[in-house]
Amino acid sequence: VPKGVSPELAGLVTPMANGVEWSLFDGQVGYNSTVLIQGPGQQGLSQTVICKQAGAALIIVTGTTKDAARLKVAKELGADYVIDVQKEDPLARIMEITGGKGVDLAINLVGGTLFGECMKCLARKGRLAVVGYVDGALTAEIDLSAVHANRFEIFGISNSKITQEERKQAVAGFARDVLPAISDGRIVPLVDRVFDFADLQAAKDCMESSAMAGKIVVRVP
């Protein structure tokens, strides 16, 4: 662990390393990329940090009204625009922001209910990453004509079958691209609250309430 990185910050390796693997390795985010992140949970916010660090030209994060605090954090972490999908038409707003072009990469952290919308948000040769399905919707319709005509790429991301070599690459990428930026303060990881071990129940209650915008850290004596 580099100097200047506390044990609490070092404990945030998992979501940030996921950001390296999903956005950089699989999503191919780089300078001038345009990115849509649907879902401002811990993983979505981590993607925001990593995409910003990778030099993305435009980052859009969507969420619901109950995600207001997390959407605010997304802006603080580097999102150029945040959209409350219960107050605005997300597709219309995204197309307005991108001048009708759509985004290079859409990261769907919600599931099947947003799959079709994600596809409609893609630019030509856009890429759609299916990361999770917290909505419980495991199926969705695919407009094959749109995939075919626009050369879309659709891919899944999961650590359930990740190989040891892939894990090593993600950790190495985190150590190379992210840890130095944490150490010198360019990236401030997502610590929402820090609890002493004696307050473990309070930490558990906070986590189950979904009130946090970042990671909950418990100090072990």
ROMARKE-866433 format. One line per field, with one value per residue: x, y, z of N, C-alpha, C in turn; residue number from 1. Coordinates in steps of 0.1 Angstrom, whole numbers. Layout:
<pts>
n_px	(X, ...);
n_py	(Y, ...);
n_pz	(Z, ...);
ca_px	(X, ...);
ca_py	(Y, ...);
ca_pz	(Z, ...);
c_px	(X, ...);
c_py	(Y, ...);
c_pz	(Z, ...);
num	(NUM, ...);
</pts>
This chain:
<pts>
n_px	(9, 7, 24, 5, -20, -46, -56, -84, -89, -75, -90, -109, -104, -117, -143, -131, -111, -128, -138, -116, -113, -138, -144, -120, -105, -125, -145, -131, -126, -113, -93, -114, -137, -172, -195, -221, -235, -256, -271, -263, -250, -225, -208, -214, -206, -179, -172, -176, -155, -132, -136, -134, -107, -95, -97, -122, -143, -169, -192, -222, -245, -272, -301, -326, -352, -348, -322, -309, -289, -267, -264, -256, -231, -219, -216, -197, -176, -169, -188, -203, -229, -259, -289, -321, -342, -369, -378, -370, -370, -349, -337, -342, -329, -303, -297, -299, -278, -256, -258, -274, -259, -254, -238, -205, -200, -222, -230, -248, -260, -283, -303, -326, -348, -338, -324, -332, -334, -308, -296, -307, -294, -269, -241, -231, -213, -212, -209, -223, -224, -234, -238, -252, -282, -301, -327, -341, -349, -343, -344, -347, -358, -341, -332, -323, -319, -310, -286, -272, -271, -258, -235, -232, -218, -224, -219, -213, -205, -190, -178, -180, -170, -144, -110, -78, -57, -70, -79, -55, -46, -65, -60, -34, -38, -52, -33, -14, -28, -47, -41, -18, -30, -48, -31, -18, -39, -54, -76, -103, -114, -146, -157, -182, -191, -173, -171, -165, -155, -170, -194, -207, -233, -247, -234, -242, -270, -270, -260, -281, -301, -297, -289, -264, -239, -214, -188, -191, -171, -156, -137, -114, -102);
n_py	(-12, 21, 51, 74, 64, 53, 25, 23, 34, 17, -6, -4, -16, -35, -25, -4, -17, -33, -13, -6, -30, -34, -9, 0, -23, -41, -23, -5, 22, 54, 83, 109, 93, 86, 81, 63, 57, 36, 36, 46, 33, 19, 5, 18, 44, 40, 33, 58, 73, 59, 61, 88, 92, 78, 95, 101, 119, 126, 119, 104, 99, 80, 78, 73, 92, 87, 83, 107, 118, 101, 107, 133, 129, 116, 137, 152, 134, 135, 131, 145, 150, 144, 124, 123, 98, 97, 122, 133, 125, 100, 90, 110, 131, 123, 120, 147, 158, 146, 155, 141, 119, 97, 74, 61, 40, 21, 14, -9, -13, -21, -39, -60, -43, -19, -25, -23, 5, 12, 3, 20, 43, 42, 51, 48, 18, 15, 2, -21, -28, -53, -55, -61, -72, -60, -53, -76, -85, -107, -112, -97, -79, -78, -56, -68, -57, -32, -37, -50, -30, -9, -19, -27, -37, -61, -71, -92, -87, -102, -115, -140, -162, -155, -158, -167, -154, -132, -119, -112, -93, -73, -64, -56, -35, -18, -12, 1, 22, 34, 33, 50, 75, 77, 78, 103, 120, 126, 110, 105, 80, 62, 66, 64, 63, 58, 33, 23, -9, -16, -4, -20, -30, -6, 0, -20, -15, 9, 1, -16, 1, 14, 40, 50, 66, 58, 35, 16, 16, -5, -3, -25, -35);
n_pz	(0, -10, 4, 22, 16, 33, 55, 53, 28, 12, 14, -5, -29, -45, -58, -73, -88, -103, -119, -135, -149, -162, -175, -187, -197, -208, -218, -232, -229, -235, -243, -254, -254, -252, -226, -211, -180, -164, -136, -104, -83, -60, -78, -102, -96, -92, -119, -130, -119, -129, -157, -160, -152, -172, -193, -206, -227, -223, -198, -187, -162, -151, -130, -104, -87, -60, -59, -56, -39, -46, -73, -71, -60, -81, -100, -86, -88, -114, -135, -163, -169, -151, -149, -138, -142, -137, -139, -163, -198, -205, -228, -248, -236, -235, -262, -269, -254, -267, -292, -309, -316, -299, -275, -271, -254, -234, -201, -185, -155, -144, -156, -175, -179, -188, -211, -238, -240, -235, -259, -278, -271, -281, -301, -336, -341, -314, -280, -257, -224, -203, -171, -147, -131, -112, -113, -116, -141, -164, -191, -224, -253, -284, -309, -338, -363, -358, -344, -364, -385, -373, -363, -336, -305, -281, -249, -220, -185, -159, -128, -121, -135, -139, -148, -132, -144, -157, -134, -123, -142, -140, -113, -116, -134, -118, -99, -114, -128, -111, -82, -78, -84, -64, -42, -46, -45, -67, -73, -53, -34, -28, 0, 22, 49, 79, 104, 137, 150, 171, 165, 147, 142, 136, 113, 97, 96, 83, 58, 49, 46, 23, 21, 17, -3, -11, -2, 28, 56, 80, 108, 120, 151);
ca_px	(0, 16, 23, -6, -32, -50, -62, -98, -89, -69, -100, -118, -98, -127, -150, -122, -105, -138, -138, -105, -116, -150, -144, -108, -102, -137, -153, -121, -127, -100, -95, -125, -148, -184, -199, -234, -235, -270, -272, -253, -246, -211, -201, -216, -198, -165, -170, -174, -141, -122, -137, -128, -93, -91, -98, -134, -147, -183, -198, -235, -250, -286, -306, -340, -353, -342, -307, -304, -276, -257, -262, -248, -217, -215, -212, -185, -166, -165, -198, -206, -243, -267, -302, -331, -351, -383, -381, -367, -369, -335, -332, -343, -319, -289, -295, -297, -264, -246, -260, -280, -249, -254, -226, -196, -202, -233, -228, -261, -259, -297, -308, -333, -357, -331, -316, -336, -331, -293, -292, -311, -285, -256, -236, -227, -202, -213, -207, -232, -219, -244, -231, -260, -297, -307, -342, -346, -353, -332, -346, -350, -358, -330, -335, -312, -316, -302, -273, -266, -268, -249, -223, -231, -212, -230, -211, -216, -194, -192, -166, -183, -161, -131, -98, -68, -50, -78, -79, -41, -45, -73, -53, -22, -42, -56, -21, -7, -36, -55, -35, -10, -39, -54, -20, -15, -51, -62, -88, -107, -123, -159, -159, -194, -190, -164, -176, -156, -160, -181, -207, -210, -248, -250, -229, -251, -282, -268, -259, -294, -310, -293, -287, -250, -235, -202, -185, -191, -158, -156, -123, -112, -92);
ca_py	(0, 33, 61, 84, 56, 47, 12, 24, 36, 5, -16, -1, -21, -43, -17, 3, -27, -36, -2, -8, -42, -32, 3, 1, -35, -46, -12, 2, 37, 61, 97, 113, 84, 91, 69, 63, 47, 35, 31, 53, 26, 19, 1, 28, 56, 36, 34, 72, 76, 53, 67, 102, 90, 73, 106, 101, 133, 128, 109, 107, 89, 81, 72, 76, 103, 83, 83, 121, 119, 95, 115, 145, 124, 113, 149, 155, 125, 137, 130, 158, 152, 133, 124, 116, 92, 99, 136, 136, 114, 98, 88, 123, 140, 118, 124, 161, 160, 141, 161, 130, 108, 86, 73, 50, 28, 22, 4, -12, -19, -23, -51, -61, -32, -8, -30, -17, 19, 13, 1, 32, 54, 39, 57, 38, 10, 16, -10, -22, -37, -58, -58, -67, -72, -57, -52, -90, -88, -115, -113, -85, -80, -72, -52, -73, -48, -20, -43, -53, -18, 0, -26, -27, -49, -64, -81, -93, -86, -109, -121, -154, -172, -148, -166, -161, -145, -120, -112, -106, -82, -62, -59, -49, -23, -10, -8, 10, 34, 40, 35, 62, 86, 77, 82, 117, 128, 129, 103, 103, 69, 64, 63, 72, 65, 48, 29, 14, -23, -16, 0, -29, -30, 6, -1, -30, -8, 19, -6, -22, 12, 19, 54, 54, 68, 51, 23, 17, 9, -9, -4, -37, -32);
ca_pz	(0, -10, 15, 19, 14, 46, 54, 48, 13, 5, 14, -16, -41, -53, -68, -82, -97, -113, -128, -144, -158, -170, -183, -195, -205, -216, -224, -241, -227, -236, -246, -263, -254, -245, -218, -203, -169, -160, -122, -97, -71, -58, -90, -112, -92, -95, -133, -133, -115, -138, -170, -159, -151, -185, -203, -213, -230, -218, -189, -183, -152, -149, -118, -101, -77, -47, -61, -57, -33, -54, -86, -68, -59, -95, -105, -79, -92, -128, -145, -170, -168, -144, -154, -130, -153, -133, -141, -177, -207, -205, -242, -254, -230, -239, -276, -269, -249, -276, -305, -317, -320, -289, -268, -275, -244, -224, -191, -179, -142, -138, -160, -187, -181, -195, -222, -251, -240, -237, -273, -285, -268, -286, -314, -345, -335, -300, -272, -246, -214, -194, -159, -136, -133, -99, -115, -117, -154, -170, -205, -230, -267, -291, -323, -345, -374, -353, -341, -377, -393, -366, -359, -322, -298, -268, -241, -206, -176, -146, -121, -116, -142, -142, -146, -124, -153, -159, -121, -122, -151, -134, -102, -121, -140, -107, -92, -124, -132, -101, -69, -77, -84, -50, -33, -47, -43, -80, -72, -39, -34, -24, 14, 26, 63, 86, 117, 146, 150, 182, 159, 136, 139, 130, 99, 90, 94, 72, 45, 45, 43, 10, 23, 15, -17, -14, 6, 43, 61, 94, 113, 129, 161);
c_px	(9, 14, 12, -20, -35, -55, -77, -98, -85, -80, -110, -113, -108, -135, -142, -115, -115, -139, -128, -108, -127, -149, -132, -105, -113, -144, -144, -123, -113, -103, -105, -137, -160, -191, -212, -233, -249, -270, -260, -250, -230, -203, -202, -207, -183, -162, -168, -160, -131, -123, -132, -113, -87, -91, -111, -138, -161, -188, -212, -239, -264, -290, -321, -340, -347, -327, -301, -291, -264, -254, -254, -233, -211, -209, -198, -173, -162, -176, -201, -221, -249, -281, -311, -342, -366, -387, -379, -368, -354, -329, -332, -331, -305, -287, -293, -283, -254, -249, -266, -271, -251, -240, -218, -198, -213, -231, -241, -259, -273, -303, -317, -343, -351, -323, -319, -332, -316, -289, -296, -302, -272, -253, -233, -214, -201, -212, -216, -227, -231, -237, -239, -274, -304, -322, -349, -351, -342, -333, -350, -350, -346, -334, -323, -309, -307, -287, -265, -262, -258, -236, -221, -224, -219, -222, -214, -203, -197, -179, -168, -174, -148, -120, -88, -60, -57, -78, -66, -40, -53, -66, -41, -26, -46, -43, -13, -15, -43, -49, -26, -18, -46, -43, -17, -27, -59, -75, -91, -118, -136, -162, -171, -193, -180, -169, -165, -163, -171, -194, -211, -225, -252, -246, -238, -265, -281, -267, -273, -304, -308, -291, -274, -248, -222, -200, -187, -179, -160, -142, -123, -100, -80);
c_py	(12, 42, 70, 77, 49, 33, 12, 26, 23, -6, -14, -7, -28, -35, -10, -6, -31, -25, -3, -19, -39, -20, 3, -11, -39, -35, -4, 17, 43, 76, 99, 103, 91, 79, 73, 53, 47, 28, 37, 46, 26, 15, 12, 41, 52, 37, 49, 77, 72, 59, 81, 101, 86, 84, 107, 116, 136, 117, 113, 95, 91, 74, 76, 88, 99, 82, 97, 123, 113, 102, 127, 141, 121, 126, 153, 147, 126, 135, 144, 161, 141, 135, 117, 111, 94, 114, 140, 123, 111, 97, 102, 132, 136, 121, 139, 165, 157, 146, 150, 119, 96, 85, 61, 38, 31, 11, 2, -20, -23, -36, -50, -50, -21, -12, -23, -2, 21, 12, 14, 44, 53, 47, 45, 31, 11, 2, -9, -32, -41, -63, -65, -67, -71, -56, -66, -94, -94, -116, -99, -87, -73, -69, -56, -64, -37, -25, -44, -40, -9, -6, -26, -39, -49, -74, -81, -92, -93, -115, -135, -165, -165, -158, -159, -151, -131, -112, -105, -93, -70, -56, -51, -36, -13, -4, 3, 23, 41, 43, 47, 75, 88, 83, 97, 126, 131, 122, 101, 92, 72, 59, 71, 74, 54, 46, 21, 1, -24, -12, -8, -29, -18, 6, -10, -23, 2, 12, -11, -11, 18, 34, 59, 57, 61, 39, 26, 9, 7, -11, -16, -34, -42);
c_pz	(0, 2, 11, 17, 27, 44, 49, 33, 6, 5, 3, -30, -50, -63, -78, -92, -107, -123, -139, -154, -167, -180, -193, -204, -214, -224, -234, -241, -228, -238, -256, -263, -247, -239, -211, -193, -163, -146, -114, -83, -70, -71, -101, -109, -95, -110, -137, -130, -125, -152, -171, -159, -165, -196, -211, -215, -225, -210, -185, -174, -150, -136, -116, -91, -64, -47, -61, -51, -41, -67, -83, -66, -72, -102, -99, -83, -106, -138, -150, -168, -159, -148, -144, -140, -149, -135, -156, -185, -210, -220, -249, -249, -234, -254, -277, -265, -260, -290, -315, -321, -311, -283, -273, -267, -235, -214, -183, -166, -136, -143, -173, -190, -189, -207, -235, -251, -241, -252, -281, -282, -274, -299, -323, -340, -320, -293, -260, -237, -205, -182, -148, -140, -119, -100, -115, -131, -162, -185, -211, -245, -273, -305, -331, -357, -370, -350, -354, -384, -387, -361, -344, -317, -284, -261, -226, -198, -163, -141, -118, -123, -146, -139, -137, -131, -155, -146, -119, -130, -145, -122, -106, -127, -129, -101, -101, -126, -121, -87, -68, -77, -70, -40, -34, -47, -56, -80, -57, -39, -26, -10, 19, 41, 69, 100, 124, 147, 161, 176, 147, 132, 132, 115, 91, 87, 83, 58, 40, 42, 29, 10, 18, 0, -21, -4, 21, 47, 76, 98, 123, 138, 160);
num	(1, 2, 3, 4, 5, 6, 7, 8, 9, 10, 11, 12, 13, 14, 15, 16, 17, 18, 19, 20, 21, 22, 23, 24, 25, 26, 27, 28, 29, 30, 31, 32, 33, 34, 35, 36, 37, 38, 39, 40, 41, 42, 43, 44, 45, 46, 47, 48, 49, 50, 51, 52, 53, 54, 55, 56, 57, 58, 59, 60, 61, 62, 63, 64, 65, 66, 67, 68, 69, 70, 71, 72, 73, 74, 75, 76, 77, 78, 79, 80, 81, 82, 83, 84, 85, 86, 87, 88, 89, 90, 91, 92, 93, 94, 95, 96, 97, 98, 99, 100, 101, 102, 103, 104, 105, 106, 107, 108, 109, 110, 111, 112, 113, 114, 115, 116, 117, 118, 119, 120, 121, 122, 123, 124, 125, 126, 127, 128, 129, 130, 131, 132, 133, 134, 135, 136, 137, 138, 139, 140, 141, 142, 143, 144, 145, 146, 147, 148, 149, 150, 151, 152, 153, 154, 155, 156, 157, 158, 159, 160, 161, 162, 163, 164, 165, 166, 167, 168, 169, 170, 171, 172, 173, 174, 175, 176, 177, 178, 179, 180, 181, 182, 183, 184, 185, 186, 187, 188, 189, 190, 191, 192, 193, 194, 195, 196, 197, 198, 199, 200, 201, 202, 203, 204, 205, 206, 207, 208, 209, 210, 211, 212, 213, 214, 215, 216, 217, 218, 219, 220, 221);
</pts>
